[in-house]
Every structure is written in structure tokens, then in C-alpha cells.
């Protein structure tokens, strides 16, 4: 490996700063955790981690080539994310207060929806794009990185934010579990729906 422990530690610190900066991912994570608890939020965290792995890989393999070939697709992903968050937000608002059974048919589709929302959110997130495409090359000499270096950078980029997102989702789930009354659930669902819609607006105009 050409990348040292000190370089990886400095990069990890930058990832932590990126994570604690509010953005569409935090809004979406909070919305799903409020509406469906940890079970609804963890697929989003996993989906976000996929994007967190793709962006540094794209930067390492060649920024200019990726943008030239995939620029239109990445732009389209932004609007897919907008439509997804607006749709889910409106659905939560309309169904506010309804209790979902444990065996609800919405459970399985919800996981895939959460995963897809996570991937879309991170791929369309301007904050993530600027960080990985603009700042990552300042931490490492990308002309010298080897296969193990790339694996370490990508793994760190995926695992550190995902761990943080899972902790946040679990924390929100614990608070949510204490609010079991119908009026409280109705308020939670409407807040969650509003947050989802807000995430779509942030992505659209951010």
C-alpha cells in the first residue's frame, strides 16, 4: 500500500465532518426512522453507503472520463431522487396516523424503497459530489494508489458514514417508540412526510 495510516486517519476525520453536516440524507433518514422506525431506515443507510463507495471510486478511476460518459445519467438521478422523496412524503402525509401491522404487505416494498432512496439521495447530493470529486484528490496522490489503497479508501468511505447513519436511525427509533398514541403517531407521520418533501426540495434546488 502507498497510502499510510496517517492519510487514512485524516480522510476519516474529513468523512466525519461531511457526515455531521446536515443534508438531504439526514432529512430522508430522519423521515423514514420517524415513520417506520429502524426497520424502515436501515435500508436507506445501506443504499447511501453504495453511493458513498461509488463516488470515491469514480474520483480515483478518472473524474473527467466519468463525468463525460455518465454526466446525463447523474443529472437524471437527481430528478429521480426528487420524485421519489416527494412521492413518499405525500404518501406519508395522506396516511398519517395509520398503524401498520407487522406482516403488512408494505414492509417488503418499503425496504427496497428505502434502499433506492438512499442510493438516489447520495448520487444526487451536491455536498457528496463536491467532497468526493473535489476534495478526495487532495488527501491522496491518485496517480500512485494501488488496488489495496483503493479498497481501503472505498471501504472507509462506505463504512464510516453508514455506521453514523445507523446510529442516528437507531436513536430516532428509540425516541419514536415512546410515542404510541394515535395523535402522536399522526403528528410523527406528518412531520416525516414533510421532511421527505423537504428532502426532495433540497435535492431539486440545492
Backbone bond lengths (Angstrom), bond angles and torsions (degrees), N, CA, C in turn:
res aa  C-N    CA-C-N  psi(-1)  N-CA   C-N-CA  omega(-1)  CA-C   N-CA-C  phi
1 X - - - 1.463 - - 1.527 110.51 -
2 X 1.318 116.31 139.48 1.467 120.39 176.38 1.527 111.24 -96.96
3 X 1.328 116.39 -14.92 1.467 121.02 179.87 1.526 109.12 -90.26
4 X 1.339 115.88 127.83 1.440 120.55 -177.24 1.527 113.43 -90.35
5 X 1.326 115.00 169.36 1.466 121.06 179.62 1.525 110.72 -62.30
6 X 1.322 116.96 -38.93 1.465 120.56 -179.05 1.523 110.89 -63.51
7 X 1.329 117.15 -39.67 1.470 120.50 178.81 1.522 110.92 -66.21
8 X 1.336 116.15 -41.83 1.460 119.68 179.05 1.526 110.90 -66.69
9 X 1.339 117.15 -37.41 1.466 120.38 178.61 1.525 110.83 -65.41
10 X 1.326 116.54 -41.41 1.469 119.81 177.62 1.525 110.75 -64.03
11 X 1.309 116.31 -40.23 1.462 120.86 178.03 1.522 110.71 -65.57
12 X 1.325 116.83 -39.74 1.468 120.84 177.65 1.525 110.64 -61.19
13 X 1.325 116.44 -39.13 1.462 119.88 177.19 1.519 111.79 -63.25
14 X 1.333 116.26 -39.43 1.464 120.06 177.67 1.529 110.77 -66.64
15 X 1.336 116.81 -38.25 1.462 120.82 176.98 1.530 110.77 -62.31
16 X 1.328 115.88 -39.05 1.467 120.09 178.65 1.526 110.64 -63.31
17 X 1.335 116.38 -42.22 1.465 120.06 177.50 1.521 110.92 -63.60
18 X 1.334 116.17 -40.08 1.467 120.25 176.94 1.523 110.30 -61.83
19 X 1.337 115.79 -41.42 1.464 120.03 -177.05 1.524 112.41 -64.94
20 X 1.339 117.37 -41.82 1.465 119.44 -175.36 1.528 112.86 -81.05
21 X 1.340 116.76 -3.56 1.467 120.12 175.32 1.522 108.48 -83.02
22 X 1.342 118.81 118.12 1.470 120.69 -177.25 1.526 111.90 -59.04
23 X 1.320 115.28 145.12 1.461 121.49 178.50 1.518 110.03 -165.15
24 X 1.329 118.01 -170.96 1.464 121.74 -178.18 1.522 113.98 -57.05
25 X 1.336 117.71 -34.37 1.463 120.20 -178.99 1.526 110.78 -64.81
26 X 1.330 116.86 -43.92 1.463 120.20 178.54 1.518 111.31 -62.31
27 X 1.323 116.11 -42.07 1.464 120.21 -179.59 1.524 109.96 -63.20
28 X 1.335 116.89 -46.52 1.456 120.92 -179.27 1.526 111.39 -65.98
29 X 1.322 117.16 -40.48 1.457 121.19 179.47 1.526 110.65 -62.89
30 X 1.327 116.02 -45.07 1.456 120.11 178.75 1.516 111.78 -62.79
31 X 1.317 116.45 -40.49 1.465 120.71 -179.25 1.525 111.14 -63.60
32 X 1.324 117.11 -46.72 1.469 119.93 -178.59 1.523 111.49 -69.09
33 X 1.326 117.55 -37.72 1.462 120.19 178.76 1.522 111.09 -66.46
34 X 1.321 117.06 -38.17 1.462 120.55 177.97 1.523 111.79 -68.02
35 X 1.322 116.65 -39.54 1.465 120.17 -174.72 1.528 112.59 -80.60
36 X 1.339 117.81 -35.93 1.468 119.78 -174.90 1.508 115.41 -132.50
37 X 1.329 117.37 7.12 1.448 120.11 179.13 1.521 113.16 76.43
38 X 1.326 115.81 -167.42 1.460 121.50 -177.54 1.527 111.77 -60.94
39 X 1.355 116.23 -36.43 1.465 119.99 -178.93 1.520 112.36 -61.05
40 X 1.337 117.31 -30.07 1.461 120.55 179.32 1.523 111.78 -85.92
41 X 1.342 116.84 -22.61 1.462 120.31 -173.37 1.520 114.16 -92.79
42 X 1.344 117.89 -32.11 1.458 117.70 -174.68 1.533 113.47 -63.46
43 X 1.359 120.65 -34.52 1.472 117.59 176.75 1.529 112.26 -61.93
44 X 1.335 116.87 -33.62 1.464 119.42 177.89 1.528 109.89 -65.01
45 X 1.344 116.77 -41.87 1.466 120.49 179.18 1.527 110.89 -61.38
46 X 1.320 116.58 -38.92 1.466 120.21 177.72 1.522 110.62 -67.26
47 X 1.337 116.28 -42.13 1.464 119.55 177.80 1.512 112.40 -61.76
48 X 1.329 116.13 -40.42 1.469 120.29 177.68 1.525 110.00 -61.96
49 X 1.335 116.76 -38.63 1.470 119.69 -178.20 1.528 111.52 -63.94
50 X 1.345 117.19 -30.59 1.470 119.76 177.13 1.523 109.92 -63.24
51 X 1.340 116.05 -46.75 1.458 119.64 177.44 1.520 111.79 -64.16
52 X 1.333 116.43 -37.02 1.464 120.46 178.49 1.523 111.39 -65.41
53 X 1.319 116.78 -22.10 1.467 119.69 175.05 1.521 112.17 -87.27
54 X 1.335 116.56 -32.33 1.464 120.00 -178.19 1.524 112.59 -71.70
55 X 1.347 117.13 -39.58 1.465 119.38 -176.19 1.530 113.23 -63.40
56 X 1.343 120.08 -49.11 1.468 118.34 177.78 1.524 112.19 -64.83
57 X 1.341 116.21 -34.09 1.469 118.63 177.52 1.522 109.99 -64.18
58 X 1.335 116.58 -40.23 1.462 120.42 178.19 1.523 110.77 -63.56
59 X 1.336 116.96 -41.32 1.466 120.47 -179.74 1.526 110.90 -64.92
60 X 1.326 115.96 -40.61 1.466 120.04 -177.35 1.522 111.50 -70.56
61 X 1.326 116.75 -41.67 1.469 120.33 -175.46 1.525 113.20 -76.72
62 X 1.294 117.34 -13.85 1.459 118.76 177.01 1.510 112.91 136.73
63 X 1.313 116.46 96.72 1.460 122.88 -176.69 1.528 112.30 -58.00
64 X 1.302 116.63 -50.09 1.464 120.03 -175.47 1.529 112.38 -61.88
65 X 1.330 116.09 -42.07 1.465 119.58 -178.67 1.519 110.53 -66.53
66 X 1.344 117.60 -42.98 1.459 121.59 -178.56 1.532 110.64 -61.07
67 X 1.324 115.75 -47.52 1.464 119.88 -178.31 1.524 110.81 -63.25
68 X 1.342 116.71 -41.14 1.456 120.88 -178.38 1.534 111.34 -64.02
69 X 1.342 116.32 -40.92 1.459 120.56 -174.81 1.527 111.95 -84.08
70 X 1.353 116.08 -39.88 1.460 120.12 -171.28 1.524 113.56 -109.04
71 X 1.296 118.44 6.65 1.460 120.78 -175.65 1.519 113.30 -54.29
72 X 1.336 117.65 -46.06 1.463 120.98 -179.00 1.522 111.64 -66.01
73 X 1.340 116.22 -37.94 1.460 120.27 -179.60 1.518 110.37 -66.28
74 X 1.334 117.86 -42.31 1.462 121.34 179.97 1.526 110.65 -65.50
75 X 1.319 116.56 -36.99 1.462 119.45 176.07 1.519 111.39 -64.44
76 X 1.330 116.28 -39.42 1.459 120.74 178.15 1.525 110.96 -64.76
77 X 1.347 116.84 -38.32 1.456 121.05 179.85 1.523 111.39 -59.88
78 X 1.315 116.76 -33.62 1.470 120.64 178.68 1.521 110.53 -58.34
79 X 1.343 116.47 -44.59 1.461 120.25 -177.06 1.522 111.66 -78.84
80 X 1.328 117.38 -26.23 1.464 120.38 171.84 1.524 109.03 -63.14
81 X 1.342 116.43 -43.33 1.463 121.05 178.73 1.526 110.65 -63.20
82 X 1.327 116.68 -42.62 1.472 120.67 179.27 1.524 110.16 -59.00
83 X 1.336 116.49 -49.96 1.465 120.95 -178.86 1.522 111.25 -61.66
84 X 1.332 116.70 -39.32 1.460 121.39 -178.03 1.527 111.08 -64.30
85 X 1.342 116.65 -47.41 1.457 119.96 -177.60 1.530 111.71 -69.54
86 X 1.315 117.20 -39.84 1.468 119.50 178.01 1.529 110.78 -63.66
87 X 1.330 116.08 -41.89 1.462 120.22 179.85 1.519 112.37 -64.97
88 X 1.330 116.53 -46.64 1.461 119.69 -179.78 1.522 110.82 -66.82
89 X 1.335 116.72 -38.13 1.459 120.35 179.06 1.514 111.90 -63.07
90 X 1.333 117.02 -43.87 1.455 121.19 179.59 1.535 110.95 -65.76
91 X 1.344 116.41 -38.06 1.459 120.06 179.07 1.529 110.84 -64.66
92 X 1.338 116.81 -41.73 1.461 119.98 178.04 1.526 111.17 -63.99
93 X 1.317 116.62 -41.09 1.469 120.92 -178.98 1.532 110.36 -63.08
94 X 1.334 117.05 -43.22 1.459 121.59 -178.51 1.527 111.97 -67.43
95 X 1.344 116.47 -34.90 1.469 119.98 -176.13 1.525 111.91 -100.30
96 X 1.310 117.59 20.92 1.463 121.32 -177.06 1.515 111.64 -55.50
97 X 1.331 116.08 131.25 1.454 121.06 175.71 1.500 114.78 93.67
98 X 1.326 118.59 -11.89 1.456 120.19 -179.47 1.531 109.70 -77.98
99 X 1.304 116.07 131.01 1.465 120.46 177.90 1.524 108.94 -85.91
100 X 1.320 116.66 136.41 1.460 121.22 178.60 1.519 109.56 -100.61
101 X 1.305 117.41 130.90 1.451 121.15 176.83 1.515 109.95 -69.52
102 X 1.337 115.13 158.45 1.466 119.21 -178.16 1.521 111.54 -63.31
103 X 1.349 117.00 -31.51 1.460 120.02 -178.87 1.523 111.71 -98.59
104 X 1.310 117.82 22.75 1.456 121.29 -178.59 1.516 110.90 -58.29
105 X 1.337 115.52 143.71 1.468 119.97 177.94 1.518 111.21 -67.70
106 X 1.338 116.71 -13.01 1.461 119.56 178.78 1.531 112.18 -77.52
107 X 1.339 117.48 -14.33 1.461 119.87 -173.62 1.515 111.74 -63.84
108 X 1.329 116.70 -52.11 1.463 118.66 -177.43 1.531 112.93 -66.06
109 X 1.331 119.02 -48.69 1.471 119.08 176.64 1.522 112.13 -59.76
110 X 1.327 116.93 -32.03 1.455 120.56 -179.96 1.513 113.16 -62.43
111 X 1.319 116.67 -35.58 1.461 120.05 179.87 1.529 110.82 -66.59
112 X 1.330 114.85 -45.10 1.463 117.72 178.32 1.526 111.24 -66.30
113 X 1.327 115.85 -36.58 1.464 119.65 177.73 1.518 110.11 -63.88
114 X 1.322 116.95 -41.45 1.461 120.40 178.23 1.516 111.90 -64.71
115 X 1.324 116.83 -42.98 1.462 120.89 178.71 1.521 111.17 -61.79
116 X 1.330 116.03 -47.62 1.470 120.68 -179.78 1.522 110.99 -63.17
117 X 1.337 116.56 -39.01 1.464 120.17 178.93 1.520 110.61 -63.91
118 X 1.329 116.68 -38.35 1.461 120.23 178.64 1.520 112.32 -64.55
119 X 1.328 116.18 -45.21 1.473 120.09 178.56 1.529 110.10 -62.23
120 X 1.333 115.97 -46.38 1.463 119.93 -178.43 1.525 111.19 -63.81
121 X 1.334 116.27 -40.69 1.466 120.13 -177.43 1.519 111.66 -63.13
122 X 1.331 117.29 -43.91 1.465 119.38 -176.28 1.526 111.45 -75.80
123 X 1.337 117.20 -34.08 1.468 119.26 179.40 1.518 111.56 -71.85
124 X 1.335 116.85 -25.64 1.466 120.52 -179.07 1.524 112.51 -102.63
125 X 1.329 117.13 5.80 1.459 121.75 -176.18 1.531 110.79 -83.26
126 X 1.322 118.96 111.79 1.475 120.50 -178.57 1.526 113.01 -58.71
127 X 1.335 116.90 -33.90 1.460 121.03 179.43 1.532 110.86 -62.21
128 X 1.334 116.26 -43.96 1.458 120.82 179.64 1.529 111.15 -68.46
129 X 1.329 115.85 -41.00 1.465 119.98 179.88 1.523 110.67 -60.78
130 X 1.329 116.88 -46.63 1.462 120.89 -179.31 1.526 111.20 -64.04
131 X 1.320 116.21 -40.13 1.465 119.64 -178.13 1.525 111.23 -66.70
132 X 1.321 116.36 -55.78 1.461 119.32 -173.90 1.524 112.46 -70.62
133 X 1.329 117.22 -40.45 1.457 119.54 -177.39 1.531 112.62 -82.53
134 X 1.331 116.68 -30.95 1.455 119.43 -176.12 1.506 115.08 -97.92
135 X 1.354 116.84 -38.83 1.463 119.78 -172.71 1.519 114.38 -100.74
136 X 1.326 117.91 -28.79 1.467 119.10 -178.36 1.533 112.80 -55.08
137 X 1.348 118.82 -42.17 1.469 118.24 179.77 1.528 113.77 -63.64
138 X 1.354 117.84 -14.50 1.465 119.27 178.13 1.528 111.82 -81.54
139 X 1.333 117.34 -15.12 1.468 120.67 179.86 1.527 112.34 -90.67
140 X 1.333 115.89 -28.25 1.460 120.07 -175.36 1.525 110.23 -134.90
141 X 1.330 115.69 151.62 1.463 121.15 172.80 1.531 106.59 -84.53
142 X 1.318 117.07 96.68 1.456 121.40 -172.75 1.526 113.07 -68.35
143 X 1.324 117.24 -13.73 1.466 119.51 178.13 1.526 111.65 -79.78
144 X 1.348 116.81 -11.73 1.460 120.52 -176.27 1.522 113.65 -115.09
145 X 1.322 117.90 -4.65 1.467 119.06 -174.50 1.528 111.42 -67.87
146 X 1.328 115.34 144.79 1.460 122.27 178.67 1.521 109.47 -105.46
147 X 1.336 116.10 178.15 1.458 120.52 178.57 1.524 112.89 -56.32
148 X 1.334 118.91 -49.40 1.475 119.88 177.49 1.528 112.66 -61.35
149 X 1.344 117.31 -35.09 1.468 120.18 176.61 1.522 110.47 -61.28
150 X 1.333 115.74 -47.85 1.465 120.64 -178.65 1.518 110.12 -61.43
151 X 1.343 116.72 -42.67 1.460 120.85 179.98 1.530 110.59 -61.11
152 X 1.338 116.61 -41.55 1.470 120.50 -179.00 1.528 111.01 -66.99
153 X 1.328 116.85 -42.79 1.467 121.02 -179.30 1.521 110.73 -64.89
154 X 1.338 116.45 -46.31 1.469 120.69 -179.06 1.526 110.69 -65.53
155 X 1.343 116.83 -42.31 1.467 120.04 -179.89 1.524 110.80 -62.57
156 X 1.323 116.84 -43.01 1.461 120.67 178.77 1.529 111.03 -64.15
157 X 1.332 115.29 -40.63 1.471 120.73 179.83 1.523 112.00 -63.68
158 X 1.332 116.69 -31.13 1.457 120.84 -178.76 1.529 112.22 -86.22
159 X 1.325 116.24 -46.78 1.462 120.27 -168.96 1.517 113.80 -76.20
160 X 1.331 117.83 -39.87 1.465 119.28 -177.07 1.535 112.00 -64.86
161 X 1.351 119.28 -51.54 1.471 118.47 177.36 1.530 112.71 -63.82
162 X 1.354 117.66 -36.32 1.457 119.19 -179.24 1.529 110.65 -64.61
163 X 1.337 117.32 -40.60 1.460 120.21 177.38 1.525 110.40 -61.01
164 X 1.324 116.86 -43.18 1.459 120.45 178.09 1.511 112.08 -63.38
165 X 1.339 116.76 -43.23 1.468 120.38 -179.86 1.524 111.46 -64.75
166 X 1.332 117.32 -38.08 1.460 120.29 179.08 1.531 111.21 -67.69
167 X 1.332 116.86 -37.83 1.464 120.45 177.34 1.528 110.47 -64.35
168 X 1.338 115.91 -43.70 1.467 120.03 178.19 1.525 110.47 -61.95
169 X 1.344 116.84 -45.58 1.463 120.78 -179.58 1.527 110.92 -62.08
170 X 1.329 117.55 -41.85 1.463 121.13 179.94 1.523 110.89 -66.07
171 X 1.324 116.60 -38.88 1.466 120.57 178.67 1.524 111.11 -63.59
172 X 1.336 116.31 -44.13 1.460 120.04 178.69 1.519 110.35 -65.09
173 X 1.333 116.24 -37.86 1.456 120.68 179.11 1.528 111.00 -61.62
174 X 1.330 117.95 -40.07 1.466 121.41 179.97 1.528 111.18 -64.70
175 X 1.321 116.58 -39.66 1.466 119.86 178.05 1.514 109.95 -68.90
176 X 1.321 115.68 -42.09 1.465 121.21 -178.20 1.518 111.37 -62.10
177 X 1.329 117.64 -34.40 1.458 121.22 -176.18 1.527 112.35 -64.03
178 X 1.319 117.52 -20.97 1.472 120.58 -179.72 1.526 112.16 -84.04
179 X 1.325 116.74 -9.64 1.465 120.77 -177.33 1.523 109.10 -106.53
180 X 1.324 116.02 85.77 1.462 119.55 -171.76 1.526 113.93 -105.65
181 X 1.307 119.01 -9.42 1.455 119.89 -178.08 1.532 110.61 -71.26
182 X 1.328 115.59 154.09 1.469 120.22 -179.25 1.525 112.52 -59.78
183 X 1.343 119.55 -45.78 1.468 119.05 177.97 1.526 112.39 -61.28
184 X 1.338 115.94 -39.42 1.468 118.93 179.76 1.518 110.27 -65.61
185 X 1.340 116.88 -42.59 1.467 119.99 178.94 1.516 111.33 -63.75
186 X 1.319 116.46 -37.65 1.465 119.94 178.38 1.533 110.12 -61.97
187 X 1.338 115.59 -43.18 1.474 119.44 178.35 1.526 111.10 -64.72
188 X 1.331 116.16 -41.62 1.467 120.35 179.37 1.518 110.75 -61.49
189 X 1.336 116.45 -46.00 1.462 119.80 -178.88 1.525 111.43 -62.71
190 X 1.338 115.88 -39.36 1.460 118.85 -179.79 1.525 111.38 -70.66
191 X 1.333 116.56 -37.61 1.469 119.65 175.23 1.523 109.73 -63.64
192 X 1.347 115.50 -44.92 1.465 120.01 179.88 1.524 111.02 -61.54
193 X 1.339 115.76 -43.26 1.465 119.09 177.91 1.510 111.82 -62.30
194 X 1.341 116.37 -42.34 1.461 120.08 177.26 1.517 112.22 -62.23
195 X 1.347 116.52 -38.54 1.468 120.27 178.19 1.518 111.35 -65.89
196 X 1.341 116.38 -40.30 1.467 119.82 177.31 1.524 110.71 -60.75
197 X 1.323 116.32 -46.31 1.461 120.81 178.75 1.526 109.35 -62.56
198 X 1.341 116.22 -40.01 1.461 120.16 177.47 1.504 112.57 -61.53
199 X 1.341 116.30 -39.08 1.466 120.29 177.91 1.528 110.79 -62.09
200 X 1.334 115.57 -41.57 1.467 119.22 178.20 1.511 111.70 -62.43
201 X 1.341 116.48 -40.02 1.468 120.20 179.59 1.520 111.17 -67.66
202 X 1.353 116.01 -40.43 1.474 120.09 179.23 1.522 110.26 -60.99
203 X 1.345 116.42 -44.19 1.463 120.28 179.98 1.529 110.94 -66.20
204 X 1.325 116.51 -38.95 1.468 120.32 -177.15 1.515 112.23 -66.76
205 X 1.337 116.85 -40.17 1.466 119.91 -173.77 1.526 113.91 -113.20
206 X 1.345 116.27 -0.70 1.465 119.71 -177.82 1.514 112.81 -78.99
